[in-house]
Amino acid sequence: MPLYEYEHEGEVGLECERVFELAHGSGELVQVCPVCGGPVKKRVVGFGVAANPLAPSNLKEKGFKRLVRKDKGVYREE
């Protein structure tokens, strides 16, 4: 199940955090905190995409070699 982040819109219950994560199906609509029952809204959370670990600039650092075709059946290390 996907993990979503929610934020209380008003008062925060004594046992609650202002921002919390909740796992549920993508079609489910959550409008109240499951702990205190207060109104919540889904937060838009960005995600990062790591640099390509096998990009040509990272190959040597990761212990790989890049071979480039020079001729039919002939490759050279780059």
Backbone torsions as a table, in degrees:
resi	resn	phi	psi	omega
1	MET	NA	142.8	178.1
2	PRO	-69.8	153.9	179.6
3	LEU	-107.2	125.2	-178.9
4	TYR	-115.9	153.8	-179.9
5	GLU	-110.9	132.4	-179.4
6	TYR	-124.2	157.1	178.6
7	GLU	-134.0	136.5	176.4
8	HIS	-65.7	141.2	179.7
9	GLU	-90.4	-27.0	-178.7
10	GLY	-125.8	-131.6	178.5
11	GLU	-62.5	145.0	178.3
12	VAL	-103.5	130.9	179.1
13	GLY	-61.6	160.2	-177.7
14	LEU	-61.9	-32.1	-177.6
15	GLU	-99.9	11.7	-175.1
16	CYS	-110.2	161.5	170.3
17	GLU	-104.7	150.7	178.9
18	ARG	-60.4	-42.0	178.6
19	VAL	-118.0	133.5	-179.9
20	PHE	-144.3	161.8	178.4
21	GLU	-107.3	147.0	-179.2
22	LEU	-143.6	130.0	177.8
23	ALA	-94.0	127.7	176.2
24	HIS	-161.6	168.8	179.4
25	GLY	-64.2	154.3	-175.7
26	SER	-67.4	-22.9	-179.2
27	GLY	-88.2	-8.6	-177.9
28	GLU	-76.3	142.9	179.3
29	LEU	-110.7	117.7	179.4
30	VAL	-109.1	121.7	-179.7
31	GLN	-120.9	-11.0	179.5
32	VAL	-131.0	151.0	178.8
33	CYS	-67.3	132.4	-179.7
34	PRO	-70.0	-13.0	-178.9
35	VAL	-95.9	-54.9	-174.8
36	CYS	-103.3	-15.1	179.8
37	GLY	83.0	5.0	179.3
38	GLY	-75.3	158.9	-179.2
39	PRO	-67.4	138.7	178.7
40	VAL	-133.4	160.6	174.1
41	LYS	-130.8	148.1	178.8
42	LYS	-73.6	134.7	177.6
43	ARG	-91.0	142.7	174.6
44	VAL	-86.4	116.9	-176.9
45	VAL	-116.2	124.5	177.3
46	GLY	-76.7	163.4	176.5
47	PHE	-131.5	148.2	-179.2
48	GLY	-98.7	148.0	175.3
49	VAL	-113.4	118.9	-179.1
50	ALA	-66.3	153.4	176.2
51	ALA	-60.1	150.1	-179.6
52	ASN	-63.5	113.1	-177.1
53	PRO	-66.0	-18.6	179.0
54	LEU	-108.0	23.6	174.1
55	ALA	-64.9	150.5	-178.5
56	PRO	-50.2	-34.4	-179.4
57	SER	-72.1	-18.2	-178.0
58	ASN	-103.3	-8.6	-173.0
59	LEU	-58.0	-51.2	-175.8
60	LYS	-62.2	-42.0	179.5
61	GLU	-61.2	-32.5	-178.7
62	LYS	-90.2	0.0	176.7
63	GLY	89.9	16.3	179.3
64	PHE	-105.5	163.6	175.1
65	LYS	-121.5	142.8	177.0
66	ARG	-100.0	124.3	177.9
67	LEU	-107.7	132.0	180.0
68	VAL	-115.3	134.1	-179.1
69	ARG	-70.6	123.0	179.4
70	LYS	-97.4	-40.3	-179.2
71	ASP	-154.3	175.1	179.7
72	LYS	-59.3	115.1	179.7
73	GLY	76.8	4.4	-179.3
74	VAL	-120.2	123.5	179.6
75	TYR	-124.9	150.7	176.0
76	ARG	-125.8	148.3	179.3
77	GLU	-77.5	137.1	-179.6
78	GLU	-117.1	NA	NA
